[in-house]
Amino acid sequence: MSPAQAPAAPVRSGSHRVFVLSRDGLPLMPCHPARARELLARGRAAVARHTPFTIRLKDRSRADAEVTGVELRIDPGSRGTGLALTETLRQTAPDGRAVTVRRGLVAVELRHRGPRIHRAMVRRAGYRRRRRSALRYRPPRFANRARRPGWLAPSLRHRVDSVRSVVARLRRCAPVVEIHIEENHFDVPALSGTTDTAGGPRRDRSGESCAYCGATGVPLTADHVRARARGGTDRPANLLPACVPCNQAKAARPVEEFLADRPELLARVLGRLRPSLGDAAAMNTTRARLVATLVATGLPVHTWPGSLTSANRAAAVLPKTHTLDALSVGPPGLGTDAAVVRHPDRAYVLTATGRGSYARTTPDRHGFPRLLRPRRKRHQGFASGDLVRARVPKGRWAGVHTGRVSVRSTGRHGVTTPLGRFNASYENLRLLQRADGFAYTWRSEAGTAEKEVDG
């Protein structure tokens, strides 16, 4: 019996596990939060890391503990990647049969910053083009540069590097013994919609009338339903014939705003739109590099098709999220009645933020220096991006808050929390964790609400 045909077992939601380190700093099996609180209360453990919360045992080494190992399952994506730590157990069913079950221990959703990197590269190219024409002509530098074999654009290389970084962090906190990853290949021509059912070129069958007002016998132009200024493309599915007055009236406004008073026409126009192919192309480009990066870790790496992930998730009756997809990657086990029986009730959300900028100046909108940035990155013991706890004695923000700090040389630092941003003196701040290139929040698997991590 295949995993998709296995009888659906009730999938319960349980507490996420806490990472545990041995006395010598080696990873042990994750434990229940209640067990971690008990160890801390008895003085047998100390807090090793605030986020993700990790404890270190004081009286037990790796050789004295029983470590069976966990599996790391990855559901890669273009804008986000799901990771799940699981354990596979052999249990006895009520009728005496031996079954294999998979239990989710920790769930992590990694959000990439590839689009931000792409926008920054485009902005930098615009600055350089403007300076070449305004000051003196200089030939573009990229014409003289050779690319190494296997070169990836910075926005694509970031996806691979961020996954590698998170995998390395999880291996330092948990005894990972093998990696399972979903590997898909997207058929870009089929997704593009540039061919009709007969296989020929797609032609516009809207007739010689304006798609917005229906005018005929007037000059028509090609209007971008999603304006290029808002990320639209020149694909045929994004073009509609429009008269000059309608094209000028719509301009770069969203089509939902332009046709807000004509819902039926809006529905027909939106029906023509197709999703962008950038995400599919990014996945195809980074697929082999990501697998090769994981193989370089030295752990056994198993690749599985996305159809198996969908079948496992449907058999477990789980909603579609990156973390639950990661939990469903690969066959549940070697038994005929294998099934996923448990998933964490919440997932860590890691948003890649980078580690600051190398630029010494802040440019204006033309790319010219506007102000000089200080050489020092740390002031009063804090650096931008550090996780701090602020105790504000009075005022609108009186109370205790946890968030990321943005430092100033004056000592009046800014603290960003889910409730907003405020300023606080460095004397009222306590460092919880140094900036490591990620912002940490968590969300419930049952909903979309996110909260700032506060141990």
N, C-alpha and C positions, 0 to 999 in steps of 0.2 A: 504494500500500500504506500503510495507516495505521500509526501507531507501535505499536499493540497487535498488528498482524499482521506486523510486521517480524521477521526472524529474530533470535533472542536471541543477542546477542554476549556473549562472556565479560566480565563486569564484574570488573575487578581492583581490589584495594585498594592505595592508595598513600599516601605520606606527606602530611600536611597541609602546606600552603604557608605561608611566612612573609611577612608584610607588609613592603613595602619603600617607603621614602620617598626622594624626590630631595633634592639638596642644599638646594633652596629649600622643602622641606617638602611637596611635592605627591606624591600617590600614584603609584607605578609598578606594574608587573605583579608579583604575588607570585612568590617564588622558592622553590626546594627548600631544606630545612633545611641540607643539606650545603653548598650554595652560600652560604647566609647565614653558616655557620661559617667558610668560607674567606674571605669578605669581612671578617669581624671579625678573623680571625687576621692578615690582611695589613694591617690598619689602614685599609682603604678604607671601612669603615662603623663606625658606633657604635650602641649600643642606644638606641632612641628611646622605647620603652615596654616594660615588663616583661610585661604581660598585657592583651590578646593580644600575643604577642611581635612587636615591630616594630623594624626597623633603618632607619637613615638613611645614605644614601651621602654620602661627603665629596667625591667627584670627578665627580659626574654630576648634571646638572640635568634637568628634565623635557623641555626642548627637545632634549637630546642622546640621549634614550632612545626606544626603540620601544614605544609603548603601544597595544595593540590593544583593550583594554577587557575587562571581565568583566560577566557578568549576575548579578543578585541575584534569587534565587528564594525565595519565602516560602510556607510552609504554616501559616496561622494556626490557632490553637487557643484554647480557653477557658482552660485551665490552663498550656499551653505552646505555643510557636511555634517552628517550625523555619525556619532561614535557611541558604541555601547559595550560595556564590559559585562560578560555573561559567564555563567558556570553551567556545565552540563552534568546532570546527575542521573544515576540509575536508581529507580524507585520501584516499589512493589504496589501494584494497583489493588483495589479492594477485592477483585476476583482472583488475585494471586499471580497475575501476569507481571512480568518485568517490563517496565517502560522507561524510556529516556525522556527527560524533561529538561527544558532550558529556562533558567532563571536570570532575569536581568538585574544587575547589581547597581551599576552607575550608568547614567545617560548624559551625553555631552553633545550640545549643538554648537558647531563652530561656524561663525558667520564671517565670510571673507570680505576683504576690502578691495577686491579687484576693480569694481566700477570706480571707486575713488582714485585708485592708482591710474586708471585710464584717463579720467578727467584731468588729473594733475599733469600727465604727460602731454595731453592735448593743450592744456593751458601753457605749459612751458614751451611747447613748439610755437605757439602763437606769440609769446614774448620774444623768442629768438627771431622769428620772422619779422616782427615789428622793428626790432633793433637793427637788423640788417638793412632794412629799407630806410630807416629814419636817420641813422648815424652814418654809416658807410657800408658799402656792399661787401659782404663776406660770403664766400661760397658755403653752402650747407655742409656741416661736418659729417653727416651720415653718409654722404657720397664717398667718403674716403675710409670708411670703417668696414672691416670684414667680420662676419658673424661666425662664431664657432659652430661646429656640428652639434645639433641638438639644441640650438638656441631657442629660447622661449621669450615672448614678450613679458615685460615686468608684471603686468596684471595677471598673466597666466602662470608665471613662475611663482608668484606669491601663493597661488592656490596649493601648489605642491609643497612649498616650503612651510606654509602654515600647518598643513596636515602632518608633515614630518615633525614639526615642533611639538604639536599636541600629542602625537603618538609617543615621542620621547618623554614628555612629562608624565603621561599615564604609565609608562613602563617604570619610571622611577618611583611611582606610588603604588603600583599593583603588580603582582607576579604574572605578567602576560606570557603565555606559552605558545600561542599561535594567533594568526591574524586572518580574518575572513573579510573579503572586500567584494562589493558588487561591481561588476564590470559590464558596461553597456556600450553599444555602438549605435549612434544615431544616424539614420539615413537622411542627410540634409536635403537632397533633391526631393524626396517624398514629403518632407516637412515644409518645404518652401512654397508648395502650391503653385509652381510655375508651369505645371503641365496639367492638362485636363484629363478626363477619363479615357480619352483615346490616345493619350501619350503625346499629343502635339502641343505646340506653344499655347499658352493661355491667352485668350483674346478678350478684350472688353466687349461685353454684350449689352451694355447699358443703353445703346442707341445714341442718336445725335441730339440728346437733350441734357440739360443741366441736372446733375444728380440731386441738387438741393432745392431748386425752384421749379424744375421741369421746363424751362424755357427752351424753345427750338428756333432754328434759323438764326442763331446768334453765334459769334465766335466763342469757341470753348477752349478752355485751358485745362491742364492737368493739375488737379489740386491734391496735396498730400493730406490724407485724413488725419494722420498723426504728423504734425509739422516736424520738419527736420530740426527745428530749434528745440523741440521737445523729445528728440530721440527717434523720430520717424525715419523711414528708409525710402528708397526709390523702387521698392519691389512693386510689381503690378497690383498686388492685393491692397497696397496702401495708396493707390492713385484712383481718382474719380474725375470724370469730366465735369467741369463747372464753368459757368459763365463768369465773365470778368467781375461784375458787381458782387456776386456771391463769393468769389475767390478773395476779393479785397475785403469784404465784410468779415469773412471768417479769419483771414490772416493766420496768425500762429496760435489762435485760441484753441482750446480743446474742443473736439467735436461734440462732447457731451454738453458743453456750455452753449455752443452755437445752435444746437438743435434741441435745447431743453424744452421748448414749447411744441415740438413735433416728435413725440416718443415713438410713433410707428416708423417714421423715416429714420430716426436714430437707431432703432433696432436693426433695420435693414443695412444701414451703413456699418454698424459695428459687426454685423455678421460677416462682412467681407474681410475684416482684419484677421490676421494670423499672428501667432506669437513670434517674437524675434528669434532669429536663428543663432544669435550670438552665444547663448548659453549652450546650445547643442554643439556648436563648433568648438567652444572652449572645452567641453567634456571630451570630444574626440581628440583634441590636441594634447590634453594632459593625461589621458587614460594610461598610456603605456609608461610615461615618465613616473606617474604616481605608483604604479605597481612595481617598477624597478626600484624606486626609492624605498618601498616597504621591504622588498627582498633584500636590500642592502643592510637591513637591521639584523639579519642572521636568523630570524624566526621563520617558521613555516608559514607561507602565505598561500591562501586558497582563494581563487576567484570564482564567483558565481554569477549567473545571469540575473537580470532584473526581473524576469518572469517568475523565477523561483521565489524571489522576495515578495512579489505581489501575491503569489499563491499562499505563502506562509502567513502573510498579514491578513489575508481574507479568511483563512482557516481559523485564525485566532480572533477574528472579529475585532480588529484594532483599527483606530483611525489612522489616516495617513499623515505622519510627521517624519522629519528626518531621523529622529531618534528611534521611533518605533520601526521605521524601515531598516535602520541599522540592526535593531534587535532581531529582525526577521531575515537577515542575510544568511544564506546557506541553509542546508538541511538541518532541522532541529536536532538530529542525532542519528545513531546507527540503528535504533530499534524501529520496528514497524509501527509502533504507536507513539512515535516521538511527537512532542508538541511544546509550544511556548506556554508556560503556566504562570509567569510573573513578570511584571515590568515595574520600574521605579515610578513612584508617584510624582516626581518632579525631575527636571533636567537642568543641568548647568548650561548657561548660554555664554559662550566665549566669543566676544566681538573683537576682531583684529583691529587694533588702533595704531599700530606702528610704534616706533620709539623716538618720535620727534623728527625734526628736520635738520639737515646739515646747513641750510641757508643761513647766512650771517645777516641778511637784510630782509625786510618785509617789502614786497613790491607793491606798486599801485596797479591800477587796472591796465596800464600800458606796459607793465613789466619793468619800470624804472624803480630804483631803490626809494623807499618812502621813509623808513626809519631803521636804525641799527639795533640788532638784537644783542643782548649781553652774552659775553663769552661763557660765563658761569651757568651751568644747568641746575645747580642745587643752591637753594637759599634757606638759611635757618634749619638745615638738615632735611629739607624736603625738595623733591623734584616733581615736575609736572607728570601726572599720571599715577602717582603713588596713591594707594588706598589708605585713607585716614579715617579716624573717628573724631568728630568735632563735638565739643561740649560748649554750646553757646549759652552764656549765663543769662542774657536778657535780650529783649527786642523781639521782632517778629519771628525770628528763627530760634527762639529759646528752646533748648532741649538737646538731645543727643542725636547726631546724624552720622551716617556712614556714606562716604562717597569718594570720588576722585578729586585730587587737588591740582590746581593750576597756580604755580608759584609766581610771586613778584618779589623784586629786590627790596621793597618797602616792608615786607613781613606781613602784609595784609593779603592773605592768599584767598583765592576763589575755590569753593568746594561745590562740586556738581553732584546732586543726588537725584533720585527719581522724582522728587517733589519740586525740584527747581535748583537754582544756583544762587549762592549767597557768599559773602565775604566773611572771613574770620581771621583773627589774629593767630599767628603761629603758636602762641602760648596756649591756645585752647585746642590744639590739634595733637593727636597721638597717632604715630605711624603704625599701621597694621601690616602692610605688605608693600614692598617696593614694586614699582612699575615693571612689568615684564612683557609689554606689547599687547596685552589683552585687557578688555574690560569684562568683568564677571557679573552676571545676573543669573537668576534662575526663573523658570516658568513651570507651571503645572502641566502635566500631560493631559489633564482633563479640560484645560482651557488655554487661553492665550495670555493671561495676565502674567506680567513679569515683575519681579521684585529685586531690589538690590541685595546682594549677598551680605548677610550680617551674621557672623558666627555667634 
